[in-house]
């Protein structure tokens, strides 16, 4: 695992179990105030061309808790030499000379792979346009295991912007590791899951169906995964206005949801989950966000273990 670019790298249950076990150990150590400083003298660069709260802060917190240090830039397109015309590749060549790992978020699909081709240090894809967000999917899958107590034998509805939703694109690949899983794809007709992901599901013989009716699936599922309609991905304001309120989980719909189900959301939410849902014990999205800290601690630790030893001076 030289870089983390796509969840297609993690289609091995044994490797996934190792990541999750490390995350559990780090969570326990954190609760006890005994996190080992495994990344002392290591530097993580966080390079974000798009806004972020959870991903950026959890990576920075993970690195600091493990004893490492962080250098970062937000809005890198405006507050780095990119504004002078420097290419992503040249920026990565420079930044890699100052750090041991780089977390990159970029607005262009494929940017993380481009960065990895020129970087001598690990690149972690923190979201590349509407393509993937692999570390989010890993923490999502980890959350499913913690909340349900299993990663097999469940039904999941993914609801909202499936066309541009990179968290869903990454999660689709991981769901192929589950045995006896069924997926309900709920989206407006304009925002359906791209065909390449449905082709993948078919190749893995995973049962799935498509619908634009959320209410019909609520009683059938174990996991409800909501995502926002992403205004920033739309070129047409008229289209966004037409679909932005397609699905809103409110108290009325909540009453129809399976009593043992789990409600997830990668956040931020806009209005697709009303505040009245927050008090429901099935609402796991804030626990989900906290899980991101420990999954990212696990991944940073694994990447550092794979770094070549440096010469002593």
C-alpha positions in Angstrom: 0.0 0.0 0.0 2.2 2.8 -1.3 -0.7 5.2 -1.9 -4.4 5.3 -1.1 -6.2 6.3 -4.3 -9.3 4.1 -4.5 -11.2 1.5 -2.5 -10.5 -0.9 -5.3 -7.2 -1.3 -3.5 -8.9 -2.8 -0.4 -11.0 -5.6 -1.9 -9.4 -8.1 0.4 -11.2 -8.9 3.7 -8.1 -9.8 5.5 -6.5 -6.4 4.8 -9.8 -4.7 5.8 -9.9 -6.6 9.1 -6.3 -5.4 9.8 -7.3 -1.8 9.2 -10.3 -2.1 11.5 -8.5 -3.9 14.3 -5.9 -1.1 14.3 -8.6 1.5 14.4 -10.2 -0.2 17.4 -6.9 -0.3 19.3 -6.3 3.4 18.6 -9.8 4.3 19.8 -9.3 2.4 23.0 -5.8 4.0 23.5 -7.3 7.4 22.8 -10.0 6.9 25.5 -7.3 6.0 28.0 -5.0 8.8 26.9 -2.4 6.3 25.9 -2.0 6.7 22.2 1.6 5.6 21.2 3.6 8.2 19.4 4.3 6.0 16.4 4.7 8.8 13.9 7.1 11.0 15.9 9.3 13.1 13.6 7.0 12.4 10.6 5.3 15.3 8.7 1.9 15.1 7.0 1.0 17.7 4.4 -2.7 18.4 3.9 -3.2 20.0 0.5 -6.9 20.9 -0.1 -8.1 22.5 -3.3 -11.7 22.1 -2.1 -13.2 22.9 1.3 -13.2 20.3 4.1 -14.1 20.0 7.7 -14.2 16.4 8.8 -11.6 14.9 6.4 -9.0 17.6 7.0 -9.5 17.9 10.7 -9.6 14.2 11.3 -6.4 13.6 9.3 -4.6 16.4 11.1 -5.9 15.2 14.5 -4.9 11.6 13.7 -1.3 12.7 12.8 -1.0 14.9 15.9 -2.3 12.2 18.2 0.2 9.7 16.8 3.1 12.2 17.6 3.6 13.5 14.1 3.4 17.0 12.7 1.2 18.7 10.1 1.7 21.4 7.5 -1.3 22.4 5.5 -3.1 24.7 3.1 -6.8 25.1 2.4 -8.1 26.6 -0.8 -4.8 25.6 -2.3 -6.0 26.9 -5.7 -5.9 30.4 -4.3 -3.3 30.2 -1.5 -0.5 28.3 -3.1 1.5 28.7 -6.3 -1.3 27.1 -8.2 -2.7 30.6 -8.6 0.5 31.5 -10.4 -0.1 28.7 -12.9 1.9 25.9 -11.2 0.7 22.5 -12.2 -0.5 19.9 -9.7 2.4 17.7 -10.6 5.0 20.4 -9.9 3.3 21.3 -6.6 3.4 17.7 -5.5 7.1 17.3 -6.5 7.8 20.3 -4.2 5.6 19.4 -1.3 6.9 15.8 -1.2 10.3 17.2 -0.4 9.0 18.7 2.8 6.8 15.9 4.1 6.5 12.1 4.6 2.9 11.8 3.4 0.4 14.0 1.5 -3.3 14.1 1.9 -4.8 15.6 -1.3 -8.3 16.9 -2.1 -8.8 18.2 -5.6 -11.7 19.2 -7.8 -10.6 17.2 -10.8 -11.3 13.4 -11.1 -8.1 11.5 -11.4 -6.0 14.2 -9.6 -4.8 11.8 -6.9 -3.6 9.3 -9.4 -1.7 12.1 -11.3 -0.1 13.2 -8.0 0.9 9.6 -7.1 2.7 9.2 -10.4 5.2 11.9 -9.5 5.3 11.7 -5.7 8.1 9.8 -3.9 6.0 9.8 -0.7 2.5 8.3 -0.2 -0.5 10.2 -1.6 -3.9 9.8 0.2 -6.9 10.7 -1.9 -9.2 12.8 0.2 -11.7 13.2 -2.6 -11.0 13.9 -6.3 -13.9 15.6 -7.9 -16.9 13.3 -8.4 -14.7 10.3 -8.6 -13.8 8.7 -5.2 -13.2 9.3 -1.5 -11.7 6.1 -0.3 -10.9 6.9 3.3 -14.5 8.0 3.8 -15.8 4.7 2.4 -13.5 2.8 4.8 -14.8 4.7 7.8 -18.4 4.1 6.5 -17.8 0.4 6.2 -16.2 0.4 9.7 -19.3 2.2 11.0 -21.6 -0.4 9.5 -19.6 -3.1 11.3 -19.7 -1.2 14.7 -23.4 -0.3 14.5 -24.7 -3.6 13.1 -22.1 -5.9 14.5 -21.4 -7.4 11.1 -20.5 -6.6 7.5 -22.5 -9.4 6.0 -26.2 -10.1 5.6 -27.7 -6.7 5.5 -29.7 -4.4 3.2 -28.6 -0.8 2.5 -30.3 2.1 0.8 -28.0 4.8 -0.6 -30.1 7.9 -1.1 -29.5 11.2 -2.9 -26.9 12.4 -5.4 -25.6 9.1 -6.7 -24.3 10.7 -9.9 -21.7 13.0 -8.3 -21.5 11.4 -4.8 -17.9 10.2 -4.6 -18.5 8.7 -1.1 -21.0 6.3 -2.7 -18.8 5.5 -5.6 -16.1 4.4 -3.2 -18.5 2.5 -0.9 -19.9 0.5 -3.9 -16.6 -1.2 -4.3 -16.3 -2.1 -0.6 -19.8 -3.5 -0.5 -18.6 -6.2 -2.8 -16.7 -7.7 0.2 -20.0 -8.3 2.0 -21.8 -11.6 1.7 -25.6 -11.5 1.1 -25.9 -7.7 0.7 -28.7 -6.0 -1.2 -28.5 -2.4 -2.3 -31.3 0.0 -3.0 -30.2 2.9 -5.2 -32.6 5.8 -4.5 -32.0 9.0 -6.5 -33.8 11.5 -8.8 -33.7 10.3 -12.4 -31.2 13.1 -13.2 -28.8 11.8 -10.5 -28.7 8.1 -10.9 -25.6 6.0 -10.2 -23.2 6.0 -13.2 -23.4 2.8 -15.3 -19.8 1.8 -14.6 -20.7 1.2 -10.9 -23.8 -0.8 -11.9 -21.7 -2.8 -14.2 -19.3 -3.6 -11.3 -22.2 -4.6 -9.1 -23.5 -7.0 -11.8 -20.0 -8.4 -12.2 -19.9 -9.2 -8.5 -23.5 -10.7 -8.6 -24.7 -8.1 -6.0 -28.4 -7.6 -5.9 -29.5 -4.0 -6.5 -32.5 -2.0 -7.6 -33.1 1.6 -8.6 -36.0 3.8 -7.4 -36.9 7.5 -6.8 -39.1 6.6 -3.9 -37.5 6.7 -0.4 -40.6 5.8 1.6 -41.0 2.4 -0.2 -37.7 1.1 1.0 -37.5 2.3 4.6 -39.1 -0.8 6.2 -36.8 -3.2 4.3 -33.4 -1.9 5.1 -30.8 -2.2 7.8 -28.7 0.8 6.8 -30.0 4.1 5.4 -27.1 6.1 3.9 -28.2 9.6 3.0 -26.1 12.1 1.0 -26.7 15.7 0.1 -27.5 16.9 -3.4 -24.2 18.6 -4.2 -24.9 22.1 -5.4 -21.2 22.7 -6.3 -21.3 19.9 -9.0 -24.2 21.4 -10.9 -23.7 23.6 -14.0 -27.4 24.5 -14.0 -29.0 26.3 -11.0 -32.4 25.5 -12.4 -31.7 21.7 -12.3 -30.3 22.0 -8.7 -33.4 23.8 -7.6 -35.6 21.1 -9.1 -33.9 18.2 -7.3 -32.4 19.7 -4.1 -35.3 18.7 -1.9 -35.9 15.3 -3.5 -35.4 13.4 -0.2 -35.8 14.8 3.3 -35.8 12.4 6.2 -38.2 13.9 8.8 -40.1 12.6 11.7 -42.9 11.2 9.5 -40.6 9.1 7.4 -38.5 8.1 10.4 -41.5 6.3 11.8 -41.5 4.0 8.8 -37.8 3.0 9.1 -36.9 -0.4 10.4 -36.6 -0.1 14.2 -33.1 -1.6 14.2 -31.8 0.3 11.2 -28.8 2.6 11.2 -28.9 6.1 9.7 -25.7 7.3 8.2 -24.5 10.4 6.3 -21.0 11.5 5.3 -21.9 15.1 6.2 -22.2 18.0 5.7 -26.0 17.8 5.5 -28.1 20.6 4.1 -31.7 19.7 4.6 -31.9 16.0 3.7 -32.0 15.0 7.4 -34.1 17.2 9.7 -32.7 18.1 13.1 -35.4 16.2 14.9 -33.8 13.0 13.7 -30.6 13.7 15.7 -32.1 12.5 18.9 -33.1 9.1 17.5 -30.8 6.3 18.6 -30.6 5.0 15.1 -28.9 8.3 14.0 -25.2 7.3 13.7 -23.8 10.1 11.5 -22.0 11.9 14.3 -20.5 8.6 15.6 -19.6 7.9 11.9 -17.7 11.1 11.7 -15.7 10.3 14.9 -14.9 6.9 13.5 -13.0 8.7 10.8 -10.4 9.8 13.2 -9.5 6.2 14.2 -9.6 4.8 10.6 -7.3 7.6 9.5 -5.0 6.9 12.4 -4.9 3.3 11.3 -4.1 4.2 7.7 -1.4 6.7 8.6 0.2 4.1 10.8 0.1 1.5 8.0 1.5 3.8 5.4 4.4 4.9 7.7 5.2 1.2 8.4 5.7 0.9 4.6 8.0 3.9 4.3 11.6 3.0 3.5 14.0 3.7 6.5 15.9 6.9 6.3 19.7 7.1 6.5 21.0 8.2 9.9 23.1 11.4 9.9 
